[in-house]
Amino acid sequence: MNSPLVDPACTQMFREAAGAGAAVRTQLERNRVVTAELGQKLRERTPRIVVTCARGSSDHAATYAKYLFETRVGLVTSSAAPSVSSVYGVQQDLRDCLFLAISQSGMSPDLLAASAAAKQAGATVVAIVNNEDSPLADEAHFTLPLCAGEEASVAATKSYIASLSAIAHLVAELTLDATLHDALIRAPDDLERAWQLDWSAAVDRLRAKDHLYVIARGVGLAVAQEAALKCKETSGLHAESFSSAEVRHGPQALLREGFPALLFAQHDETRAGIEKLGAELAERGVEVIVAGAAVAEALVLPTIESHALIEPLLLAQSFYRLANALAIARGRDPDRPPHLAKVTRTT
């Protein structure tokens, strides 16, 4: 355990996460032309499928991309295993595919190998990357900069939210969805409001826990995955993410008194199912914490309402402040998790 800190606002994680709204504001303006150009290209020649390639928090953003492209565009979207190219050296048929490579650093060898192979195989490669001078940006046909600026804390925060906004921006342009576009324009202000929400009651509930399930569904599943990762890396809290459907296929057998569940919901077709599951868990004594839905007998955290595709960004933003405070409450330094580095170079 690292030396305990006292003030949550003193960490780099806190300062960087607080800047997510400003990063998204910059990104939307910076990427306006290139995203419109890419959207038009994809409308003129619809890809066969979408393939995402990422690791860590960026792979959680890829989950968000999967739900957006499949529900809003109708395109089958699958996650690539980078080792197929980097370790096995297998050439795949990616003709007329859209290949989304998502990365903060743009420097991981396996991601670069997969992107190069996709380009050679005939895919349109799009790099969604924070480091615009990275090898990944050089490899891509199109680059959508995250515009998150420096992120020194090991825990990715504003770059993750910026990845979600870049994906939502592309889908809004591809589908010419004015409602989603308008919600995106409001997102920077909404993110700043979400950062100010008080989720401290959840810190008290989770401070002494050993395990946690983080549950969501649909476009919100990406935030559950990200929250579980952050709990592990910054707080040393063993957390696992599940969809509200998948958790019923066995994992809920572990949920009992003393084993809490954090539920995320957005205002779409999946919300009722989240509320039903939350009520069932609370009824049998599980300590339920919920954001974005109403569940009797649960700790309900305040949220900001927006477009259903934007609400996951806002939930992630509020959660980051919680994660930072939770780490400190558990005697850890969220900026320096043990055995981790900012750039992970997997092959």
Secondary structure, DSSP 8 states (H G I E B T S, - for coil): -----S-GGGSHHHHHHHTHHHHHHHHHHHTHHHHHHHHHHHHHS--S-EEEE--HHHHHHHHHHHHHIIIII---EEE--THHHHTS------TT-EEEEEESSS--HHHHHHHHHHHHTT-EEEEEES-TTSHHHHH-SEEEE-------SSS--HHHHHHHHHHHHHHHHHHT-HHHHHHHHHHHHHHHHHHTS--HHHHHHHTT-SEEEEEE-GGGHHHHHHHHHHHHHHH--EEEEEETTGGGTTGGGG--TT--EEEE--SSTTHHHHHHHHHHHHHTT--EEEESS--TTSEEE------TTTHHHHHHHHHHHHHHHHHHHTT--TTS-TT--SS----
